[in-house]
Amino acid sequence: MTKSTLTSQDLRTPVLRRSFRKPYPAAVRGEGVYVWDADGKRYLDFSGSAAVNFIGRGVREISDAMVEQARQLEFVHTSQFTTPVAEEFAQELLDFAGDHFRGGAVYFTCGGSESVETALKLARQYQVEIGETKRHRVLSRNQSYHGATLGALAVSGNRKRREIYLPMVREFEHIGMPYCYRCAFDCTESCYNCGQQYAAELERAIEAANGEAAGFIFEPMSGATLGAVTPPPGYLQAVAEICRRHGVLLIADEVMTGIGRTGRNFAVEHWQVAPDILITAKGISSGYAPLGAVIASKKVVDAIAAGSAAFLHGFTYNAHPISVAAGRAVLGRIQSLNLVHAADSDAEGTAGSALKKALEGLRDLEVVGDVRGLGMLWGVEFVADKKTKTPFPPEQGFSARVGQGCLRRGLLVYPMQGSVDGVAGDHLLIAPPAVITAEQISWAVEQLCAAVKEST
Ligand SMILES: Cc1ncc(COP(=O)(O)O)c(C=O)c1O
């Protein structure tokens, strides 16, 4: 039976997979930027799975650190013990996050969604501790993604991922997201003006919340939903100032952009913004173990320590020793190989700059409307008409077709739809590990070009 004649019944297995519409190759091995399937086919991972892998696969020192931890102590519950590895890694992460987090503390989770849930509750508890008991709303933005759990979906703005679950979530205000390629305003001075207008929207939403706003959550750079859209100059600074003025906690979701991905330790550093709470996951363990972290500033931790003295929250597996050991070894590797610098797309001779240059070349293709991003996180947006920026009809599934073409050629990318209005608009997310070489980048971009041409 050929793949095209397989029905959804044929594609049923004991694993409840993401889709019954397509077969999934079975992955069996990884090394560097490559993954191999059970048939021996090799794939170059040009999207780091989903912007997860940053240090490359198959690194022995990471699995050794995990094995060593498992041999010593596989697990304890955080209601009974702490562990040396969690204490050490928390301090290293605080140092990595910079001066603003001195005296703060880290809460370890098993991934992005759990970290977002934790941050939402932390923001609420902070407000209660300081006597602002009315404050419980967490404002967020349209066209954002903060996770799959119901609390995280409530603050997300990814239409397709939310739609059917909306009756189950408690919704707060969503504001607009600056998207310079399709700017809704007058776009003068490199979108400085539109950035200020979007920031003003936040101020109006906070005022409309009538003293109930507890926090504002945002991705410094849009991740999968819009595809690596960077904020206009001055926007994040204005947002941070508005939050500070209104006593609203600034919560940066760096699940995708954190731990070096954009060529800085955390992406907020590009815009000199200091959040009250910083969330990260994905790259923190580079995929070697399920791990996320919520990095809380001193102000937030002090409020709880001096108040009720207990954070009313917990997961059985938070600060799991084996995951934390993996994260610690990954951060050590990032620092010893100077991978944050390698990811910097504005520094000469780096993987980041090679990636930027190669991807910029895609603009010559008839259907490529925009190429945007920073570091090792890029978006390529496809359009049916470059002049008018008209998207492809969503039912054509253009980005998915490009993704399939890439897969046939042994290249992994992350296709998404909905950048224009949540439904229409096709783009790819490109987020390879920072250990990728210039030769591997040019091979990957060649395959990508061929897949785009074939899909046109
Ligand atoms: C910005 C952002 N926040 C949260 C999440 C959710 O993370 P996870 O899938 O690890 O639960 C994601 C996942 O893609 C993300 O990109």
Ligand as a Chemical Component Dictionary entry (heavy atoms), coordinates in Angstrom:
data_LIG
# 
_chem_comp.id                   LIG 
_chem_comp.type                 NON-POLYMER 
_chem_comp.pdbx_formal_charge   0 
_chem_comp.three_letter_code    LIG 
# 
loop_
_chem_comp_atom.comp_id 
_chem_comp_atom.atom_id 
_chem_comp_atom.alt_atom_id 
_chem_comp_atom.type_symbol 
_chem_comp_atom.charge 
_chem_comp_atom.model_Cartn_x 
_chem_comp_atom.model_Cartn_y 
_chem_comp_atom.model_Cartn_z 
_chem_comp_atom.pdbx_ordinal 
LIG C1 C1 C 0 6.496 30.847 23.837 1  
LIG C2 C2 C 0 6.010 29.500 24.279 2  
LIG N1 N1 N 0 5.456 29.366 25.489 3  
LIG C3 C3 C 0 5.015 28.184 25.945 4  
LIG C4 C4 C 0 5.102 27.046 25.174 5  
LIG C5 C5 C 0 4.621 25.729 25.710 6  
LIG O1 O1 O 0 5.702 24.927 25.981 7  
LIG P1 P1 P 0 5.567 23.325 26.088 8  
LIG O2 O2 O 0 5.156 22.854 24.737 9  
LIG O3 O3 O 0 6.952 22.888 26.509 10 
LIG O4 O4 O 0 4.558 23.028 27.131 11 
LIG C6 C6 C 0 5.670 27.132 23.896 12 
LIG C7 C7 C 0 5.768 25.946 23.039 13 
LIG O5 O5 O 0 6.012 26.004 21.871 14 
LIG C8 C8 C 0 6.143 28.398 23.444 15 
LIG O6 O6 O 0 6.707 28.536 22.238 16 
# 
loop_
_chem_comp_bond.comp_id 
_chem_comp_bond.atom_id_1 
_chem_comp_bond.atom_id_2 
_chem_comp_bond.value_order 
_chem_comp_bond.pdbx_ordinal 
LIG C1 C2 SING 1  
LIG C2 N1 SING 2  
LIG C2 C8 DOUB 3  
LIG N1 C3 DOUB 4  
LIG C3 C4 SING 5  
LIG C4 C5 SING 6  
LIG C4 C6 DOUB 7  
LIG C5 O1 SING 8  
LIG O1 P1 SING 9  
LIG P1 O2 DOUB 10 
LIG P1 O3 SING 11 
LIG P1 O4 SING 12 
LIG C6 C7 SING 13 
LIG C6 C8 SING 14 
LIG C7 O5 DOUB 15 
LIG C8 O6 SING 16 
# 
